[in-house]
Amino acid sequence: MKLYCGIGPNSYRVRIFMAEKGIDVPRVDVDLTKGEHKTPQFLELNSLGQIPVLVLDDGTVITESIAICRYLEAIHPTPALFGSDAVSQGKVEMWNRRAEIEIFGTIGSIALHSDPMFAERLVQFPAFAETQREAVPAKWAWLDREIADGRPFIAGDQFSVADITAAVAAWLGAFFGADIPDSLVNVHHWLDRVQERPSWTA
């Protein structure tokens, strides 16, 4: 296998996931600032010109960070990061989806509509970026209430891909000045637990 990745939250999600699994594959660094994701060679791998991209030994190409993680989970089932039984799998799927829509997507919109690097991908609306920035504290406050029951991780007792998604969203938010409010102690304690894991430096 070979992983094409670079800067950005989606590559980071896959790197953390792989580190949790103890998976190490050759990596090809794709420099977005130099437009390497728009070269004809790369577009043959992913017509959307986005990273990460996983290329299997037989040439099969898998794109999208969660799809890549799903594949890796299937071939390396332990530790289970998508849940180990029907109930936990349903809860992890639910919480990962919630983290993606409510938090990751909101912060991602700040990046997409304010960073010049994305100006060629879409029509940017800086005012929309600011409305999303204003929405971030309420999104984290919602999660703070949800995990106020004392569970150590977002989907329950076990670390999962939902924690990776939400923690990387926090990392991205800090980069774009959309930090978690200091008053949200449940979220901060949860994030501390995630960031203490060796995989955080992947």
C-alpha positions as CSV (number, residue, x, y, z in Angstrom):
1,M,0.0,0.0,0.0
2,K,1.0,3.6,-0.4
3,L,-0.6,6.7,1.2
4,Y,-0.7,10.0,-0.5
5,C,-1.1,12.6,2.2
6,G,0.0,16.1,3.3
7,I,-1.0,19.0,5.4
8,G,-4.7,19.3,6.4
9,P,-7.2,17.7,8.7
10,N,-8.2,14.7,6.6
11,S,-4.7,13.4,6.1
12,Y,-4.2,13.9,9.9
13,R,-7.3,11.9,10.6
14,V,-5.9,8.9,8.7
15,R,-2.4,9.3,10.2
16,I,-3.9,9.2,13.7
17,F,-6.0,6.2,12.8
18,M,-3.1,4.3,11.4
19,A,-1.0,5.1,14.4
20,E,-3.7,3.7,16.7
21,K,-3.7,0.5,14.6
22,G,0.1,0.3,14.5
23,I,-0.1,0.4,10.7
24,D,2.9,1.8,8.8
25,V,2.8,2.1,5.0
26,P,5.0,4.2,2.6
27,R,3.8,7.7,2.3
28,V,4.0,10.2,-0.5
29,D,3.9,13.8,0.6
30,V,1.6,15.9,-1.6
31,D,2.5,19.6,-1.2
32,L,-0.8,21.5,-1.6
33,T,1.0,24.9,-1.5
34,K,2.8,23.9,-4.7
35,G,-0.3,22.6,-6.4
36,E,0.9,19.0,-6.5
37,H,-2.7,17.8,-5.9
38,K,-3.6,19.4,-9.3
39,T,-1.0,17.7,-11.5
40,P,-2.2,15.3,-14.2
41,Q,-0.5,12.5,-12.4
42,F,-2.3,13.1,-9.1
43,L,-5.6,13.7,-10.8
44,E,-5.4,10.3,-12.3
45,L,-5.6,9.0,-8.7
46,N,-8.3,11.4,-7.5
47,S,-10.1,13.5,-10.0
48,L,-11.2,15.8,-7.2
49,G,-7.6,16.7,-6.5
50,Q,-7.9,16.0,-2.8
51,I,-5.9,14.1,-0.2
52,P,-5.6,11.6,1.4
53,V,-5.5,8.8,-1.2
54,L,-4.7,5.2,-0.4
55,V,-3.4,3.0,-3.3
56,L,-3.4,-0.7,-2.7
57,D,-0.9,-3.2,-4.0
58,D,-3.1,-4.2,-6.9
59,G,-3.6,-0.5,-7.9
60,T,-7.0,-0.1,-6.4
61,V,-7.5,3.5,-5.2
62,I,-9.5,4.5,-2.2
63,T,-10.1,8.2,-1.4
64,E,-11.9,10.0,1.4
65,S,-10.5,9.8,4.9
66,I,-13.3,7.7,6.5
67,A,-13.4,5.3,3.6
68,I,-9.7,4.8,4.0
69,C,-10.1,4.2,7.7
70,R,-13.0,1.7,7.0
71,Y,-10.7,-0.3,4.7
72,L,-7.9,-0.3,7.3
73,E,-10.3,-1.4,10.0
74,A,-11.5,-4.3,7.9
75,I,-7.9,-5.6,7.3
76,H,-6.7,-4.7,10.8
77,P,-9.7,-5.2,13.0
78,T,-8.0,-4.6,16.4
79,P,-8.1,-2.4,18.2
80,A,-11.6,-1.7,16.9
81,L,-12.0,2.0,16.2
82,F,-15.5,1.7,14.6
83,G,-16.9,-0.4,17.4
84,S,-16.6,-4.1,18.3
85,D,-20.3,-5.2,18.2
86,A,-23.6,-4.0,16.7
87,V,-24.4,-1.5,19.5
88,S,-21.0,0.0,19.7
89,Q,-20.7,0.2,15.9
90,G,-24.0,2.0,15.7
91,K,-23.0,4.5,18.4
92,V,-19.5,5.1,16.9
93,E,-21.1,5.7,13.5
94,M,-23.7,8.1,15.1
95,W,-21.1,10.1,17.0
96,N,-18.6,10.2,14.1
97,R,-21.3,11.5,11.8
98,R,-22.4,14.1,14.5
99,A,-18.8,15.2,15.0
100,E,-18.4,15.6,11.2
101,I,-21.6,17.6,10.6
102,E,-21.9,19.7,13.8
103,I,-18.2,20.5,14.5
104,F,-15.8,19.4,11.8
105,G,-18.0,20.7,9.0
106,T,-18.6,24.1,10.7
107,I,-14.8,24.6,11.3
108,G,-14.0,23.3,7.8
109,S,-16.3,26.0,6.4
110,I,-14.2,28.7,8.1
111,A,-11.1,27.3,6.3
112,L,-12.8,26.8,2.9
113,H,-14.2,30.3,2.9
114,S,-11.3,32.2,4.3
115,D,-8.0,30.5,3.3
116,P,-6.7,31.7,-0.1
117,M,-5.5,28.1,-0.8
118,F,-9.1,27.1,-1.4
119,A,-10.0,30.0,-3.7
120,E,-9.8,27.8,-6.8
121,R,-12.0,25.1,-5.3
122,L,-15.1,27.1,-4.6
123,V,-16.6,30.6,-4.6
124,Q,-15.5,31.9,-1.2
125,F,-17.9,33.9,1.0
126,P,-15.8,35.4,3.8
127,A,-19.0,36.6,5.6
128,F,-20.2,33.0,5.7
129,A,-16.8,32.0,7.2
130,E,-17.5,34.5,10.0
131,T,-21.0,33.2,10.7
132,Q,-19.5,29.7,11.0
133,R,-16.8,31.1,13.3
134,E,-19.5,32.6,15.5
135,A,-21.3,29.2,15.6
136,V,-18.3,27.2,16.8
137,P,-18.7,27.9,20.6
138,A,-22.3,26.7,20.5
139,K,-21.3,23.5,18.7
140,W,-18.7,22.7,21.4
141,A,-21.1,23.6,24.1
142,W,-23.5,21.0,22.7
143,L,-20.8,18.4,22.9
144,D,-19.8,19.5,26.4
145,R,-23.4,18.8,27.5
146,E,-23.5,15.4,25.8
147,I,-20.4,14.1,27.5
148,A,-21.3,15.6,30.9
149,D,-22.2,12.0,32.0
150,G,-18.5,11.3,32.6
151,R,-17.8,8.9,29.8
152,P,-14.2,9.1,28.8
153,F,-14.7,9.2,25.1
154,I,-17.3,10.6,22.7
155,A,-19.0,7.3,21.8
156,G,-18.6,5.6,25.2
157,D,-15.8,3.9,27.2
158,Q,-13.6,3.1,24.2
159,F,-11.5,5.5,22.0
160,S,-12.9,5.6,18.5
161,V,-12.8,7.3,15.1
162,A,-15.4,9.7,16.5
163,D,-12.7,11.0,18.9
164,I,-10.3,11.4,16.0
165,T,-12.8,13.4,14.0
166,A,-13.7,15.8,16.8
167,A,-10.1,16.2,18.1
168,V,-8.8,17.0,14.6
169,A,-11.7,19.5,14.3
170,A,-10.4,21.1,17.5
171,W,-6.9,21.2,16.0
172,L,-8.1,22.8,12.9
173,G,-10.2,25.3,14.8
174,A,-7.2,26.4,16.9
175,F,-5.3,27.0,13.6
176,F,-8.0,29.3,12.3
177,G,-8.7,31.1,15.6
178,A,-11.9,29.2,16.5
179,D,-10.9,27.8,19.8
180,I,-12.9,25.8,22.3
181,P,-14.2,28.1,25.0
182,D,-12.3,27.8,28.3
183,S,-15.6,27.3,30.2
184,L,-16.3,23.9,28.5
185,V,-14.4,21.7,31.0
186,N,-15.9,18.4,29.8
187,V,-14.6,19.0,26.3
188,H,-11.2,20.1,27.5
189,H,-10.8,17.1,29.7
190,W,-11.8,14.8,26.8
191,L,-9.4,16.6,24.5
192,D,-6.6,16.3,27.0
193,R,-7.2,12.5,27.1
194,V,-7.0,12.3,23.3
195,Q,-3.9,14.5,23.0
196,E,-2.1,12.5,25.6
197,R,-2.3,9.4,23.3
198,P,0.9,8.7,21.3
199,S,-1.1,8.8,18.1
200,W,-1.7,12.5,18.4
201,T,1.8,13.2,17.1
202,A,1.3,11.0,14.0
